[in-house]
Amino acid sequence: MPDEYRITLARRKDLPLLAHIERSAASLLAGHAPASVLEETTSEEELDSARQFGRLWVALEGDTPVGFARVDVRESGAAHLEEIDVLPEHGRRGLGTRLVTTVCAWAASEGYHAVTLTTFRDVRWNMPFYAGLGFEVIPRHELSPSLLSVVRAETRRGLDPFKRVAMRRRCEAR
């Protein structure tokens, strides 16, 4: 990993740059998600709230964000990786892995027993990527009410629930 990359908590000045990262990363999912979903971005207000709670990290090249990860806490004991995006031109350099491992280390240090997420089942750089980082598929009948609400919200937005999967990585106590 080149020294010019680092993962850090997001700064206020990073927020206006994250929508571009979201849209650029989403372009890789053309054909897997409806165009309306690919055009969505997280509001600066929502990003700033996550930043203020210490739940938004950026991957920086020099002083410029090239990726980010955002966490929500939707249920007791689990942190939910709501979003992770890296600019395609900075992909395949370990930034996604570093962002996910940073989130998992944070979750463990904060006393969470797991990190959850939802992702595409059939996109090679989604479910297999997370499985390689220790995430396991949560059978549908074991989904918590919180994760079921995430799946339902994704379905309302146009994502096919049979092409999506919920995953969990248990946190090691520190």
N, C-alpha and C positions, 0 to 999 in steps of 0.2 A: 504494500500500500504506500503510495507516494506520501512524503511528509507534508505536502501541501493540503492534504485533507485532514479535517478534524471534526469530531462530533461534539456538540455543545448544546446547552439549553438555548433556545431561541431568544433573540433580542427583539425588542419592539421594532427596530429598523428592518428586521428580516421579513416581517409579516406581509408587506405589499408585494414581495417577490415570490411568495409561495404559490399563488394562483397560477403563475406561468409554469412552475414545476409540476403542479397538479395536472394541468391541461397537456403538457408535453408527455408526462408519464402515461396519462390516460390514452394518448394516441396509440400506444402499443397494444391496447385492448380492442382496437377496431375489429369488428366481426365477432367479438365475444360479449359485448355489452351494447345496449342501444345508444345511439348518438346523443340522446338527451342526457344520459348518465355520464357519457364521456365529456360532455361540456360543463358539467357541474363543478363548482369550486366551493371550498369552505369559506364562509364569510370571515373577514378580518376580525370581527367581533368574537366569533367562536374561536378563532386561532388565538386571539389575545387572551381570552379566558383561559384556554389551555396553558398558554405561556405563563400567565400569572400564577397558576396552580403548579407550575413546574412539570407540566405534562406535554411539552412540545420541544422537540430536539431538532437541530438542523445539522446537516453535513455541510461543512464549509470548504470551499477551495479558496485558499487565501482568506479573504473576508467576505466572500460571496456565497450565499446558500445555493447548493446544487441538489439538495435532497432534504427530506424532513420526515419525522414520525410524530404522530399525535395519538395520545392515549385519553380515553374516557374511563371513568369508574362508574360502571352501570350496576354493580351488585357488590355486596359485601365480600371481601376476600379476593376479588379478581379484578385485575386491570385489563381493559379491553383495548387492543391495538386497533384503533379506529381507522388509521390511515398511515400509509408509508409510501412515499414517492421519491424517485430519483430521476433527474434529467437523463433521458436516454443516452446522450453523449458522454455521460459519466457512469453509465451502467457497466456491469461486469468488472468492477474494481473493488468489490467488497463493501461498498457503502451501505447497501441494503442489509447485509449481514451485520455490519457494525451498528447500524441504527436499531435493528431488532435486538441484538445482544445488549445494547445500552438500555433499551426499554426493559428487558428482562432483569438486568442487574438492578435497575431502579426499583422495579416491582418487588423483587426479593428484599431489597434494603428497606422498603416501606412496609414490609410485613404481609404483602399479598401472597396468597398461596398459588396463584396461577395468572398467566397472561392468556387471554382469549383473542380470537380474531375470526373474521369470515373472509373467504377468498374464493377464487375460481377453482373448481375441481379439475377442469380440463385444460388449463393453460399451463404449459410446462414450467414456467418460471414463477408460478404461484404455489399451489399445494405442495409440489415436490420441494420447492425452496424452503418452505416452512417446516416440512417434515425433516429435512436435513438439519434443521436447527433445533430439533427436539419436540416439535409440535405434533400432536396426535389428533386424528379426526374424532370429533365428539359425535357419537351416534345420535340421530335425530331425536329418539325417544329419551335421551339424557340431557337435552338442551334445557338450560334454565329458562325461566320466564323472561329474563332479560335478553338472552341470546335469541329466543323465539321472537321477541319484538324486533330485534335487529333484522332477522330473516324476513319477517313480515314487511318491515319498512323497505327493505331492498326489493322485495317482490312488488310492492306498490309503485316503486320507482321504475319498474320494468325489467329487473334482473330475474332470470329464470332460477327458481329455488333449487331445481334439480342439477343445475350447473354450479351451484354454490356449495360451500362446505364450511362448517364451523370447526375450529381447531383450538387446542389448548396445550400450553406448555406449563408444566408444574414448576413452581419456583423452589429453589433450594434455600433453606433457611441460612441466614448469615449470622 
